[in-house]
């Protein structure tokens, strides 16, 4: 839920900042990613209404931008980004392992909607998610059935914010991730959704497909207990 629930937290301190009494500006994580990556394509999986997509597009200036979002109510605002993001393509699907129809549990707080049922942990920690959910049919597609990696300009950055479906997204996109240089992914330390894979499971998959952990940003703590709940992690293609 983090990139959507706390979109500003991803952006906090990521613009060029000036340290007190220092000039020029102090480099930050976004600066490092842009300098190190030479990003030409961005794939945003779980784009919602495109607020974070707009930031990524403005900062990296990619040649192509693909955005996946299954919630029908988000699509008009997301498609409107074609006016402000060049070569922007909206794919109205949920990313997963196999092609087919599935049910998304639309939460009263839409960014928390998922193909997986919510747990009591989420309702406790984020009261805005506690309410009646509406089941909506959506089409699920694997990334490799939607996107031909060979046609994308290099380097590729993939952002993943999929509410507990991270393992299926990764396994359904082997060809795309084999061509990907950087991954930004929300990873949880507590299960907000039933059968949700946690940090160590997603980390293991990413390492197996050729990435190394490049760092974490915005580890979010429980406002009640201080327990780490989720983080935004950076993965970089490992050198051979």
C-alpha positions in Angstrom: 0.0 0.0 0.0 2.9 2.3 0.6 3.6 4.0 -2.8 -0.1 4.6 -3.1 -1.0 5.0 0.6 2.0 7.2 1.3 2.9 8.5 -2.2 4.7 11.5 -0.8 6.9 9.2 1.4 8.5 7.8 -1.8 9.3 11.4 -2.9 10.4 12.8 0.4 14.0 14.0 0.3 14.3 12.6 -3.2 14.4 15.9 -5.0 17.7 17.8 -5.1 18.2 19.1 -1.6 20.7 21.7 -0.2 22.4 20.9 3.1 22.6 23.8 5.5 25.6 25.9 4.5 26.4 23.7 1.5 26.4 24.4 -2.2 25.9 22.7 -4.6 22.9 20.5 -3.7 23.6 17.2 -1.9 23.0 14.2 -4.2 20.2 11.9 -3.1 18.8 8.4 -4.0 16.9 9.6 -7.1 20.0 11.5 -8.3 22.1 8.3 -7.9 19.5 6.2 -9.8 19.3 8.7 -12.7 23.1 9.0 -13.0 23.7 5.3 -12.7 20.8 4.1 -14.7 20.5 6.0 -18.0 16.8 4.9 -17.9 15.1 4.9 -21.3 12.0 2.8 -20.4 9.8 2.8 -17.3 7.2 0.1 -16.6 4.9 1.1 -13.7 3.0 -2.0 -12.4 0.1 -0.8 -10.2 0.1 2.8 -11.4 -3.2 3.8 -9.8 -4.1 7.3 -11.1 -0.5 8.0 -12.2 0.8 10.5 -9.6 4.0 8.6 -9.0 4.2 7.8 -12.8 4.2 11.5 -13.4 7.1 12.0 -11.0 9.1 9.2 -12.6 8.5 10.5 -16.1 9.4 14.1 -15.1 12.6 13.0 -13.4 13.9 10.3 -15.7 12.5 11.6 -19.0 12.2 8.0 -20.5 11.7 7.4 -24.2 8.8 5.0 -23.4 6.5 4.6 -20.4 4.1 1.6 -19.8 1.6 1.7 -17.0 -0.5 -1.2 -15.7 -3.6 -0.6 -13.6 -6.7 -2.9 -13.3 -9.1 -0.7 -11.4 -11.6 0.8 -13.8 -12.1 3.9 -11.7 -8.4 4.8 -12.0 -8.2 4.5 -15.7 -9.6 7.9 -16.8 -7.1 9.9 -14.7 -4.3 7.5 -15.7 -5.1 7.8 -19.4 -5.1 11.6 -19.1 -1.4 11.4 -18.3 -0.9 10.8 -22.1 -1.0 14.6 -22.2 1.9 15.1 -19.9 4.0 12.0 -20.3 5.5 11.3 -23.7 5.0 7.8 -25.3 2.8 6.9 -22.4 0.8 3.6 -22.8 -1.9 2.4 -20.4 -2.4 -1.3 -20.1 -5.7 -2.0 -18.2 -4.7 -5.3 -16.6 -3.6 -6.8 -13.4 -0.1 -8.3 -13.7 0.1 -12.0 -12.6 1.4 -15.4 -13.4 -1.3 -16.6 -15.8 -3.8 -15.1 -18.2 -7.4 -15.1 -17.1 -10.2 -13.4 -15.2 -9.8 -12.8 -11.5 -11.6 -10.9 -8.7 -10.1 -7.7 -7.3 -11.3 -6.8 -3.8 -11.9 -3.1 -4.2 -11.2 -1.5 -0.9 -13.0 1.6 0.5 -9.5 3.1 0.3 -8.9 2.2 -3.4 -5.1 2.1 -3.3 -5.4 -0.9 -0.9 -7.4 -2.9 -3.4 -5.9 -6.3 -4.2 -6.5 -9.7 -5.8 -5.9 -11.0 -2.3 -8.2 -10.7 0.7 -7.2 -8.1 3.3 -6.0 -9.2 6.7 -6.8 -7.8 10.2 -3.3 -6.4 10.3 -4.1 -3.9 7.6 -7.4 -3.0 9.2 -5.7 -2.4 12.5 -2.7 -0.5 11.2 -4.5 1.5 8.5 -8.1 2.1 9.7 -9.0 3.7 6.3 -8.9 0.2 4.8 -11.5 -1.2 7.3 -14.8 -1.3 5.5 -17.0 -3.2 3.0 -15.1 -4.3 -0.1 -16.7 -4.7 -3.5 -15.6 -7.5 -5.7 -14.8 -6.5 -9.3 -13.8 -8.8 -12.2 -10.5 -7.9 -13.8 -8.3 -9.4 -16.5 -5.0 -10.8 -15.4 -2.1 -11.0 -17.8 1.5 -12.0 -17.3 4.0 -9.3 -18.1 5.7 -11.4 -20.8 2.4 -11.9 -22.6 1.8 -8.1 -22.5 5.2 -6.6 -23.1 7.9 -7.6 -25.6 11.1 -6.8 -23.7 13.1 -6.9 -26.9 11.2 -3.9 -28.3 11.9 -1.6 -25.3 14.7 1.0 -25.3 17.4 0.2 -22.7 17.9 0.7 -19.8 14.6 -0.4 -18.2 13.3 0.5 -14.8 10.3 -1.4 -13.3 8.3 -0.2 -10.4 6.1 -2.7 -8.6 3.3 -1.8 -6.2 0.8 -4.7 -6.4 -0.6 -5.3 -2.9 0.7 -8.8 -2.2 1.1 -10.1 -5.7 4.8 -9.4 -6.1 5.9 -13.0 -6.5 3.4 -13.7 -9.3 4.4 -10.5 -11.1 8.0 -11.5 -11.0 7.4 -15.1 -12.1 5.1 -14.0 -14.9 7.7 -11.5 -16.3 10.9 -13.5 -16.6 11.8 -12.1 -20.0 11.1 -8.5 -19.0 13.1 -8.7 -15.8 16.0 -10.4 -17.6 16.2 -7.2 -19.6 15.6 -4.9 -16.7 18.3 -2.8 -15.1 16.5 -1.5 -12.0 13.5 -2.5 -9.9 11.7 -0.3 -7.3 9.4 -2.5 -5.3 7.2 -2.3 -2.2 8.0 -5.1 0.2 6.2 -6.0 3.4 7.4 -7.3 6.8 3.9 -8.1 7.9 1.1 -9.7 5.9 -1.5 -7.1 5.0 -3.1 -9.7 2.6 -3.9 -13.4 2.9 -1.0 -15.6 1.6 1.1 -12.5 0.9 4.8 -13.2 0.4 7.0 -11.1 2.7 10.3 -9.3 2.2 12.6 -12.4 2.4 10.6 -14.3 -0.2 10.5 -11.5 -2.7 14.2 -10.7 -2.1 15.1 -14.3 -2.8 13.2 -14.3 -6.1 14.9 -11.1 -7.2 18.3 -12.4 -6.4 17.6 -15.7 -8.2 16.7 -13.7 -11.4 19.9 -11.7 -11.3 19.4 -8.6 -9.1 21.2 -7.4 -6.0 19.7 -5.4 -3.2 20.7 -1.8 -3.8 19.2 -0.3 -0.7 15.9 0.6 1.0 14.0 3.8 1.4 11.1 4.9 3.6 10.8 2.0 6.0 7.3 2.5 7.4 6.7 1.8 11.1 3.5 1.0 12.9 2.2 4.2 14.5 0.9 2.0 17.3 3.9 -0.1 18.2 6.9 1.0 16.1 7.1 -2.3 14.3 8.5 -2.1 10.8 5.6 -2.8 8.4 6.9 -2.3 4.9 9.6 -0.6 2.9 10.4 0.6 -0.6 13.4 -1.4 -1.9 15.8 -0.8 -4.8 17.2 -3.7 -6.8 20.0 -3.3 -9.4 21.0 -5.8 -12.0 24.0 -7.7 -10.6 27.2 -7.6 -12.6 28.4 -10.8 -14.1 
